[in-house]
């Protein structure tokens, strides 16, 4: 759970790699070069389940998104298959890197006043 943080003045505000169903809510994303980075690795066989494994984004403030519509969170999804060459163990082989989207369905229009933050 990532809740009520002031994430500002970074190259990448929040980087998520292979997390499953995290909750990210009521955070301020301010003055970051890139607010979020989401990367997923998965097997081709897991593709139908990707929609169930997304992060839950809600009520975050993004200084570059001043709309009441859902805020897209752009990421990358690397798809692999396993191959086996005896005598070694099976190894993943990346076959594609695709755009991947998650959404904050209810972004807020004003930053939160988080005690202890500037």
C-alpha positions as CSV (number, residue, x, y, z in Angstrom):
1,X,0.0,0.0,0.0
2,X,1.4,3.4,-1.0
3,X,-0.8,6.0,0.7
4,X,-0.6,9.8,1.4
5,X,2.9,10.5,0.1
6,X,4.3,13.7,-1.4
7,X,6.3,12.4,-4.4
8,X,8.0,15.4,-6.0
9,X,11.1,16.7,-7.8
10,X,12.3,13.3,-9.0
11,X,13.4,11.9,-12.4
12,X,10.8,9.1,-11.9
13,X,8.4,9.6,-9.0
14,X,7.2,6.0,-8.5
15,X,8.7,3.0,-10.2
16,X,6.7,-0.3,-10.0
17,X,8.3,-3.5,-11.4
18,X,6.3,-6.8,-11.3
19,X,4.1,-5.8,-8.4
20,X,0.7,-7.4,-8.2
21,X,-2.4,-5.6,-7.1
22,X,-0.7,-2.8,-5.0
23,X,-3.0,0.0,-3.8
24,X,-1.7,3.5,-4.6
25,X,-4.0,6.2,-3.2
26,X,-4.1,9.8,-2.1
27,X,-0.6,10.7,-3.2
28,X,0.7,13.9,-4.6
29,X,2.8,13.6,-7.8
30,X,4.4,17.0,-8.3
31,X,7.2,18.3,-10.5
32,X,8.6,14.9,-11.5
33,X,10.2,14.4,-14.9
34,X,8.0,11.3,-15.2
35,X,5.5,10.6,-12.5
36,X,5.2,6.8,-12.8
37,X,7.0,3.9,-14.4
38,X,5.2,0.5,-14.5
39,X,6.9,-2.5,-15.9
40,X,5.6,-6.1,-16.1
41,X,7.3,-9.3,-17.1
42,X,5.1,-12.2,-18.0
43,X,4.8,-15.4,-19.9
44,X,2.7,-15.5,-23.0
45,X,0.4,-18.0,-21.2
46,X,-0.3,-15.4,-18.5
47,X,-1.7,-12.8,-20.9
48,X,-5.4,-13.5,-20.1
49,X,-4.8,-12.8,-16.4
50,X,-2.9,-9.5,-16.7
51,X,-6.1,-7.5,-16.3
52,X,-6.6,-9.1,-12.8
53,X,-3.1,-8.3,-11.7
54,X,-3.1,-4.5,-12.2
55,X,-2.4,-2.0,-9.4
56,X,-5.4,-0.2,-7.9
57,X,-4.8,3.6,-8.4
58,X,-7.3,5.9,-6.7
59,X,-7.6,9.6,-5.7
60,X,-4.0,10.6,-6.6
61,X,-3.1,14.1,-7.5
62,X,-1.0,14.5,-10.7
63,X,0.2,18.1,-11.5
64,X,0.0,17.3,-15.2
65,X,-3.6,15.9,-15.2
66,X,-6.2,18.5,-14.3
67,X,-9.3,16.6,-15.5
68,X,-11.9,14.6,-13.7
69,X,-11.5,11.8,-16.3
70,X,-9.4,8.7,-15.6
71,X,-5.7,9.3,-15.7
72,X,-3.8,6.7,-17.8
73,X,-0.7,5.2,-16.3
74,X,1.6,4.1,-19.1
75,X,3.9,1.1,-18.7
76,X,5.6,-1.7,-20.6
77,X,4.8,-5.4,-20.6
78,X,7.6,-7.8,-21.6
79,X,6.2,-11.1,-22.9
80,X,8.4,-14.2,-22.7
81,X,8.3,-17.9,-23.5
82,X,10.6,-20.5,-22.0
83,X,12.9,-22.6,-24.1
84,X,15.2,-25.4,-23.0
85,X,18.6,-26.4,-24.4
86,X,20.0,-29.5,-22.7
87,X,21.9,-29.8,-20.4
88,X,21.0,-26.4,-18.9
89,X,17.8,-25.3,-17.2
90,X,14.9,-23.7,-19.0
91,X,15.5,-20.0,-19.9
92,X,13.1,-17.2,-20.7
93,X,13.2,-15.7,-24.2
94,X,11.6,-12.3,-24.6
95,X,9.4,-12.3,-27.7
96,X,7.7,-8.9,-27.4
97,X,7.6,-5.6,-25.4
98,X,4.2,-4.0,-25.6
99,X,2.6,-0.8,-24.2
100,X,0.7,-1.5,-21.0
101,X,-1.9,0.7,-19.3
102,X,-3.4,1.1,-15.9
103,X,-5.7,3.9,-14.8
104,X,-6.3,6.1,-11.8
105,X,-10.1,6.2,-12.3
106,X,-10.7,9.0,-9.8
107,X,-7.7,11.4,-9.8
108,X,-8.2,14.5,-7.6
109,X,-7.8,18.0,-8.9
110,X,-6.1,19.5,-5.9
111,X,-3.0,18.3,-4.0
112,X,-3.3,16.9,-0.5
113,X,-2.1,18.7,2.5
114,X,0.2,16.0,3.9
115,X,1.6,16.9,7.4
116,X,5.4,17.1,7.5
117,X,5.7,17.8,3.8
118,X,6.5,21.1,2.2
